[in-house]
């Protein structure tokens, strides 16, 4: 079951990477616990030193707003 889920997530990532084009940054956020992971960012955004993963997306939002 875990292998199936990993395969589905990989497909989702590949589809998103084909669609995101000129986005500055894209985060996946778990609404139940606020954990976030950066999926992709532009070069300039990546150089800002903002954490690519964390446990409180609401704090990150205030930091980048």
N, C-alpha and C positions, 0 to 999 in steps of 0.2 A: 504494500500500500504506500509506503514511504517513497519507493522508487517511482510509482505512478505519479504521485504528487510532485516530485522533483522534476519529472519529465514535463508535466503540465506547466509548472512554473517556468521552466526553461523556454517552452514554446511561447508563453506569454511575454517573457522578456524579449525574445527575438522579434515578435510582432510589434511590440512597443518601440523597440529600437529602430525598426523600419518606419514607424509613423512619427516619431518625435521631432525630426528635422531640426528646427532652429530654437528649440526650447532652451531656456537658460539653465534650468535644473528640474529634475523630476524626482519626487520622493514617494516611496511606498510607505504608508502609515497603517499600523494596526489600530483601529479605532477603539478596541477593547482596552489596550494598555498603553497607547501612545508611543509605542516603539516605532522608530522610523529608520529607513535605510535609503541613502541616496542611490538612485539607479543610474543617473547620468547627469553630467553638468557640462556647461560650456567651459572652455579653457579659462576664461577670465574669472568665472565663478569659482572654479576649482582652486584658483590661486588665492582666494580669500581666507583659506585656512578654517573653514567651517566644517564641523564634524560630519562625517559621512554616515554615521550611525549614532543612535542615541535612544534614550528611554522616555523622553518627554518632548514630543513634537510641539506642544504649545509654547514651550520656552524657546525652541529654535525659531518658531514663527516670529516671536517678538524680536529676536536677535537680527533676523534678516529683513524685517519690515522697514 
